[in-house]
Amino acid sequence: MTQLSMGANAPLQQREITLDVVLPAGESADITALQTYAGGKVRGDGDMCFYNQPSISAGALTLTPQATHHTVFSIQLNRIPAEVEKIVIFATANGTNQSLGHISQIHLDARGEHQIAINMQGRSEAALILAEIYRRGGDWKMRHVGQGFNGGLKAISEHYGVDIADDPAPAPQAAPTRAPAPAPAAPVNMARPKATPTPAPAPSAAPLNLSKISLTKNDKTVNLKKDDGRFGKIRVNLNWNQRPRKAGLLGLGSTAIDLDLGAFVEDVHGNITAVQALGNSFGDYDYFPYVKLLGDDRTGAVTDGEWIDINGSMWSEIHRVLIYAFIYEGTANWAETDGVVRIMVPGQPEIEVKMNEFGSNHGMCAVAYLENKGGQIKVSREVTFHRGHSYMDDAYGFGMRWRAGSK
């Protein structure tokens, strides 16, 4: 039996799959499966398998609740319609819960095949794509997704093309002198059965974002793959709380945090360098190091933070890249920065790393580590703190020589 890490996939040998989705005892979430076609959409409401519609595709995909924390899917892959490309398994917050963060772990077990463990600590999303079962060259494979986003069951269902109805309002009585018009086909009713109807919750104001993976202390890595090994322009963004903070005697006066973005780079030939504003080492996109810093914001006026571009079309020439941030001036106070690094690779989910490990007074933070693993990009969350460039270099073994610099 294979334990799949985030982003990993493996073939399914059996054609009759029993998939257990288990939460800690006493916890609950809505577990749903839907089947999608070309374009990543469903064809109709009959493609959604959930508590109000526990069987689809003439019984080829069925849901059986075992307990509030345990759901079982029975999937007969040979009976799934030939046009179906993917079966998506996801969890959404239910009841009074506004997010899935109260759940410590979600465990999936394709009996006799593969297991997936998703640690939820530190996550605030209202929904999470757990896994995909998808066709590949006539065979079926299973992938650990672990992709969180804002929005609940209604939002994700509508994203995939399912027509959703909230709790319906009572229909007005028809006039006695006129026959009622034929009623249109009703969309899938998402409301759970309940003794006393209550108003449906207002939809989340946060925009739906299905293209984000949040790397956490427990789920630290994700692998990105392109068949040709050419990833295009990889964009790395550092953003932070740029509002002035009180400083000086009795809190009079203010100062804004100056957080800088940088990268250590090593190519496959052993060449090494640092890309950063300090020392005016801005790098180059078309030539070594194939990594370029796009300016330096010292004023706080650039609200979208700082950017580094990595030439992913030359990924075969890059061995590893360590993305870091450092506080250029003032006392290190990472708790006030609210720092976050986003990594955007064309055709891949956006990756987010929050610098939310506090307690260190060191001015440098190694945030994310990108490694070339057989042409793939292995992205790891680091969030380790260091006294300076040379100390961080020692920790990661780049072997550069350091001297004082300025910008």
C-alpha positions as CSV (number, residue, x, y, z in Angstrom):
1,M,0.0,0.0,0.0
2,T,1.4,3.4,-1.0
3,Q,1.3,6.6,1.1
4,L,0.8,9.4,-1.4
5,S,2.4,12.8,-0.5
6,M,0.9,16.0,-1.7
7,G,1.0,16.2,-5.5
8,A,2.0,12.6,-5.9
9,N,0.0,10.1,-8.0
10,A,0.0,6.3,-8.5
11,P,-1.9,3.9,-10.7
12,L,-4.9,2.0,-9.4
13,Q,-4.7,-1.7,-10.0
14,Q,-8.2,-2.6,-9.0
15,R,-11.3,-1.6,-10.9
16,E,-13.7,-1.8,-7.9
17,I,-12.5,0.8,-5.4
18,T,-13.7,1.3,-1.9
19,L,-12.5,4.7,-0.7
20,D,-12.8,5.6,3.0
21,V,-12.7,9.3,4.0
22,V,-12.1,9.5,7.7
23,L,-12.0,12.5,10.1
24,P,-11.1,12.4,13.8
25,A,-14.0,11.1,15.9
26,G,-16.5,13.8,16.8
27,E,-15.5,16.0,13.8
28,S,-17.6,16.4,10.7
29,A,-17.5,17.9,7.2
30,D,-19.4,17.4,4.0
31,I,-17.7,14.9,1.7
32,T,-18.6,15.0,-2.0
33,A,-17.5,13.3,-5.2
34,L,-18.3,14.6,-8.7
35,Q,-17.3,13.4,-12.2
36,T,-16.1,15.8,-14.8
37,Y,-15.6,15.7,-18.5
38,A,-13.4,17.5,-21.1
39,G,-13.0,21.1,-19.9
40,G,-13.1,20.1,-16.2
41,K,-16.9,20.5,-16.0
42,V,-19.9,18.3,-15.2
43,R,-22.6,17.7,-17.7
44,G,-25.5,18.0,-15.3
45,D,-26.6,17.7,-11.7
46,G,-26.5,13.9,-12.1
47,D,-22.7,14.0,-12.0
48,M,-22.6,15.0,-8.3
49,C,-22.5,12.3,-5.5
50,F,-23.3,13.8,-2.1
51,Y,-25.7,13.4,0.9
52,N,-28.8,14.3,-1.1
53,Q,-27.8,12.2,-4.1
54,P,-25.8,9.3,-2.9
55,S,-25.7,7.3,-6.1
56,I,-24.8,8.4,-9.7
57,S,-23.9,6.7,-13.0
58,A,-26.4,4.0,-12.5
59,G,-24.8,3.0,-9.2
60,A,-21.2,3.0,-10.5
61,L,-20.3,5.7,-7.9
62,T,-22.1,5.6,-4.6
63,L,-21.7,7.3,-1.2
64,T,-22.5,5.6,2.1
65,P,-22.1,7.5,5.4
66,Q,-20.8,5.3,8.1
67,A,-20.8,8.0,10.8
68,T,-20.5,11.8,11.0
69,H,-16.8,11.5,10.7
70,H,-16.6,8.5,8.2
71,T,-17.8,8.4,4.6
72,V,-17.3,5.5,2.1
73,F,-17.4,5.8,-1.7
74,S,-17.8,2.6,-3.8
75,I,-16.5,3.2,-7.3
76,Q,-16.8,0.7,-10.1
77,L,-14.3,2.2,-12.6
78,N,-15.3,-0.1,-15.5
79,R,-18.8,1.2,-15.2
80,I,-18.0,4.9,-15.1
81,P,-19.1,6.4,-18.4
82,A,-16.3,6.5,-21.0
83,E,-16.6,10.3,-21.4
84,V,-15.8,10.9,-17.7
85,E,-12.2,12.1,-17.4
86,K,-11.9,12.6,-13.6
87,I,-13.6,11.9,-10.3
88,V,-12.9,14.7,-7.8
89,I,-13.2,14.1,-4.0
90,F,-13.6,17.2,-1.8
91,A,-14.5,18.3,1.7
92,T,-16.4,21.4,2.7
93,A,-17.3,23.0,6.0
94,N,-20.8,22.3,7.3
95,G,-23.1,23.5,10.0
96,T,-21.8,26.4,12.1
97,N,-18.2,25.8,11.0
98,Q,-16.8,28.6,8.8
99,S,-13.7,26.7,7.8
100,L,-12.1,23.3,8.0
101,G,-9.4,24.5,10.4
102,H,-11.1,22.7,13.4
103,I,-10.2,19.3,11.9
104,S,-6.7,18.1,12.7
105,Q,-6.4,15.6,9.9
106,I,-8.4,14.1,7.0
107,H,-7.4,10.5,6.0
108,L,-8.2,8.8,2.7
109,D,-7.8,5.0,2.2
110,A,-8.4,3.4,-1.1
111,R,-8.5,-0.1,0.4
112,G,-5.6,-2.3,-0.7
113,E,-4.2,0.5,-3.0
114,H,-3.2,3.9,-1.7
115,Q,-3.5,6.1,1.4
116,I,-3.5,9.9,1.8
117,A,-3.1,11.8,5.1
118,I,-3.9,15.6,4.9
119,N,-2.9,17.6,8.0
120,M,-5.3,20.5,8.5
121,Q,-3.6,22.5,11.3
122,G,-3.1,26.1,10.4
123,R,-5.5,26.0,7.5
124,S,-8.4,28.4,7.2
125,E,-10.1,27.4,3.9
126,A,-13.8,26.5,3.8
127,A,-13.2,23.8,1.3
128,L,-10.5,21.4,0.2
129,I,-10.0,19.2,-2.8
130,L,-8.7,16.0,-1.3
131,A,-7.9,13.7,-4.2
132,E,-8.6,13.0,-7.9
133,I,-9.1,9.7,-9.6
134,Y,-8.5,10.2,-13.3
135,R,-7.9,8.4,-16.6
136,R,-4.5,8.3,-18.1
137,G,-4.0,6.4,-21.3
138,G,-6.8,3.9,-20.7
139,D,-5.8,3.3,-17.1
140,W,-6.9,4.9,-13.8
141,K,-4.6,6.8,-11.4
142,M,-5.1,8.5,-8.0
143,R,-3.6,11.8,-7.0
144,H,-3.2,13.5,-3.6
145,V,-4.3,17.1,-4.2
146,G,-4.8,18.8,-0.8
147,Q,-5.7,22.1,-2.5
148,G,-7.7,24.5,-0.3
149,F,-9.7,27.5,-1.4
150,N,-12.3,30.0,-0.2
151,G,-16.0,29.2,-0.6
152,G,-18.2,26.4,0.5
153,L,-20.0,23.5,-1.1
154,K,-22.2,25.7,-3.2
155,A,-19.3,27.7,-4.6
156,I,-17.1,24.7,-5.6
157,S,-20.1,22.9,-7.1
158,E,-21.0,25.9,-9.3
159,H,-17.4,26.1,-10.3
160,Y,-17.6,22.7,-11.8
161,G,-20.9,23.5,-13.5
162,V,-23.4,22.1,-11.0
163,D,-26.7,24.1,-10.9
164,I,-27.3,24.7,-7.2
165,A,-30.5,25.7,-5.3
166,D,-30.5,27.2,-1.8
167,D,-33.3,26.2,0.5
168,P,-36.4,27.0,-1.6
169,A,-38.9,29.6,-0.4
170,P,-42.5,28.5,-0.1
171,A,-44.2,28.7,-3.5
172,P,-47.1,31.1,-3.8
173,Q,-50.5,29.6,-4.3
174,A,-51.7,29.5,-7.9
175,A,-54.7,31.6,-8.8
176,P,-57.8,29.5,-8.8
177,T,-58.9,30.7,-12.3
178,R,-55.6,29.8,-14.1
179,A,-53.8,26.5,-14.3
180,P,-50.2,26.6,-13.1
181,A,-47.4,26.6,-15.7
182,P,-45.3,23.5,-15.9
183,A,-42.4,23.7,-13.4
184,P,-38.9,23.6,-14.8
185,A,-36.6,20.8,-13.7
186,A,-35.3,21.5,-10.2
187,P,-31.6,21.9,-9.7
188,V,-29.8,19.8,-7.1
189,N,-31.0,20.8,-3.6
190,M,-28.0,21.3,-1.4
191,A,-30.0,21.7,1.8
192,R,-29.6,18.9,4.3
193,P,-32.9,17.5,5.7
194,K,-33.8,19.2,8.9
195,A,-36.8,19.3,11.2
196,T,-37.1,23.1,11.4
197,P,-36.1,25.1,8.3
198,T,-33.6,27.8,8.9
199,P,-32.5,30.6,6.6
200,A,-29.6,29.6,4.3
201,P,-26.3,31.1,5.2
202,A,-25.2,34.1,3.2
203,P,-22.6,33.2,0.6
204,S,-19.0,33.9,1.4
205,A,-17.8,37.3,0.3
206,A,-14.3,36.0,-0.4
207,P,-13.5,35.3,-4.0
208,L,-13.3,31.6,-5.0
209,N,-9.7,30.6,-5.6
210,L,-9.3,27.0,-6.8
211,S,-5.7,27.6,-7.8
212,K,-3.9,27.8,-4.5
213,I,-1.9,25.3,-2.5
214,S,-1.0,26.4,1.0
215,L,2.1,24.7,2.2
216,T,2.0,24.3,6.0
217,K,4.2,23.0,8.8
218,N,2.7,19.5,8.3
219,D,2.2,19.5,4.5
220,K,5.5,21.0,3.5
221,T,6.1,19.9,-0.1
222,V,4.5,19.7,-3.5
223,N,5.9,18.4,-6.8
224,L,5.2,20.1,-10.1
225,K,5.6,18.3,-13.4
226,K,5.7,19.2,-17.1
227,D,6.3,16.5,-19.7
228,D,8.8,18.6,-21.6
229,G,10.4,20.1,-18.4
230,R,9.8,23.6,-19.6
231,F,7.7,25.5,-17.1
232,G,7.6,29.0,-18.7
233,K,7.9,32.1,-16.6
234,I,7.8,31.3,-12.9
235,R,6.8,34.3,-10.8
236,V,7.6,34.6,-7.1
237,N,5.9,37.4,-5.1
238,L,6.7,38.6,-1.6
239,N,4.1,40.7,0.1
240,W,3.8,41.9,3.7
241,N,2.0,44.4,6.0
242,Q,3.4,47.7,4.8
243,R,1.3,49.9,7.1
244,P,3.5,52.1,9.3
245,R,3.9,50.9,12.9
246,K,4.4,53.1,16.0
247,A,8.0,53.7,17.0
248,G,10.0,55.9,19.3
249,L,9.3,57.4,22.7
250,L,5.8,56.7,23.9
251,G,5.0,55.3,20.4
252,L,5.3,58.7,18.8
253,G,6.3,58.7,15.1
254,S,6.0,55.7,12.8
255,T,8.1,53.5,10.5
256,A,7.2,51.1,7.8
257,I,8.7,47.6,7.6
258,D,11.2,47.2,4.7
259,L,11.1,43.6,3.8
260,D,13.4,42.4,0.9
261,L,13.1,39.4,-1.4
262,G,16.1,37.4,-2.6
263,A,17.2,34.0,-3.8
264,F,20.3,31.8,-3.6
265,V,20.7,30.0,-7.0
266,E,22.9,27.0,-8.0
267,D,22.9,25.7,-11.6
268,V,23.6,22.1,-12.7
269,H,27.2,23.1,-13.4
270,G,27.9,24.2,-9.8
271,N,27.7,27.9,-10.5
272,I,26.3,29.8,-7.5
273,T,25.1,33.3,-6.8
274,A,22.7,35.4,-4.7
275,V,19.9,37.5,-6.4
276,Q,18.9,40.5,-4.2
277,A,18.9,44.2,-4.1
278,L,21.6,44.3,-1.5
279,G,24.8,44.7,-3.5
280,N,22.8,45.4,-6.6
281,S,22.8,41.8,-7.6
282,F,19.6,41.7,-9.5
283,G,20.4,38.6,-11.6
284,D,19.4,37.9,-15.2
285,Y,16.4,36.1,-16.8
286,D,17.9,34.9,-20.1
287,Y,21.4,33.9,-18.8
288,F,22.8,32.5,-15.6
289,P,21.4,32.5,-13.0
290,Y,18.1,32.6,-15.0
291,V,16.6,34.4,-12.0
292,K,15.9,38.1,-11.9
293,L,14.7,40.5,-9.2
294,L,12.3,43.1,-10.5
295,G,13.4,46.2,-8.6
296,D,13.3,46.9,-4.9
297,D,10.5,48.7,-3.1
298,R,11.9,50.8,-0.2
299,T,9.0,53.2,0.0
300,G,6.1,50.8,0.7
301,A,4.3,52.5,-2.2
302,V,4.2,49.3,-4.3
303,T,1.3,47.5,-2.8
304,D,1.8,44.2,-4.6
305,G,5.2,43.8,-2.9
306,E,8.4,42.5,-4.6
307,W,8.8,40.1,-7.5
308,I,11.4,37.6,-8.7
309,D,11.0,35.9,-12.1
310,I,12.6,32.5,-12.8
311,N,13.1,31.3,-16.3
312,G,11.3,28.0,-16.1
313,S,12.0,27.3,-19.8
314,M,15.6,26.8,-18.6
315,W,14.7,24.7,-15.6
316,S,16.9,21.9,-16.9
317,E,19.9,24.2,-16.2
318,I,18.9,25.1,-12.7
319,H,19.8,22.7,-9.8
320,R,18.1,24.6,-6.9
321,V,16.7,28.0,-5.8
322,L,16.3,29.1,-2.2
323,I,13.8,31.9,-1.8
324,Y,14.3,34.1,1.2
325,A,13.2,37.4,2.8
326,F,15.1,39.7,5.1
327,I,14.3,42.7,7.1
328,Y,16.7,45.3,5.8
329,E,16.4,47.9,8.6
330,G,15.2,47.9,12.2
331,T,14.6,45.2,14.8
332,A,13.3,41.9,13.4
333,N,9.7,41.5,14.3
334,W,8.3,38.8,11.9
335,A,4.9,38.7,13.7
336,E,4.2,42.3,12.4
337,T,5.1,41.6,8.8
338,D,2.3,39.2,8.0
339,G,4.7,38.0,5.3
340,V,3.6,35.6,2.6
341,V,5.4,34.3,-0.5
342,R,3.4,33.2,-3.6
343,I,4.9,31.0,-6.3
344,M,3.1,31.0,-9.6
345,V,3.9,28.5,-12.3
346,P,2.0,28.6,-15.6
347,G,-0.6,25.8,-15.7
348,Q,0.0,24.8,-12.1
349,P,-1.8,25.7,-8.9
350,E,-0.5,28.8,-7.1
351,I,1.6,27.9,-4.1
352,E,1.5,30.0,-0.9
353,V,3.9,30.0,2.0
354,K,3.1,32.1,5.0
355,M,6.0,33.3,7.3
356,N,4.0,32.5,10.5
357,E,6.7,30.9,12.7
358,F,7.4,33.5,15.2
359,G,9.7,33.9,18.2
360,S,13.0,34.5,16.3
361,N,14.8,37.8,16.4
362,H,17.0,36.9,13.4
363,G,16.6,39.2,10.4
364,M,16.6,36.5,7.6
365,C,13.9,33.9,6.8
366,A,14.5,31.1,4.3
367,V,10.9,30.7,2.9
368,A,10.7,28.2,0.1
369,Y,13.1,25.8,-1.5
370,L,12.8,24.8,-5.2
371,E,14.8,21.8,-6.3
372,N,15.2,20.1,-9.7
373,K,14.2,16.5,-9.2
374,G,14.4,14.7,-12.5
375,G,13.0,17.7,-14.4
376,Q,10.2,18.2,-11.9
377,I,10.1,21.1,-9.4
378,K,9.9,20.0,-5.8
379,V,8.7,23.0,-3.7
380,S,9.3,22.8,0.0
381,R,8.2,25.1,2.8
382,E,11.1,26.1,4.9
383,V,10.3,29.2,7.2
384,T,13.6,28.9,9.1
385,F,15.3,32.0,10.5
386,H,19.0,33.0,10.4
387,R,21.3,35.7,11.7
388,G,22.5,36.7,8.3
389,H,23.4,35.6,4.7
390,S,26.5,33.6,5.7
391,Y,24.6,31.7,8.4
392,M,21.8,30.8,6.0
393,D,24.3,29.8,3.4
394,D,26.0,27.5,5.9
395,A,22.6,25.9,6.7
396,Y,21.9,25.1,3.1
397,G,25.4,24.5,1.8
398,F,25.7,26.9,-1.2
399,G,29.3,27.8,-0.3
400,M,29.5,31.5,-1.2
401,R,31.9,34.1,0.1
402,W,30.3,37.0,1.9
403,R,31.2,40.6,2.5
404,A,29.2,43.6,3.7
405,G,27.1,45.2,1.0
406,S,24.6,48.0,0.6
407,K,21.7,49.0,-1.7
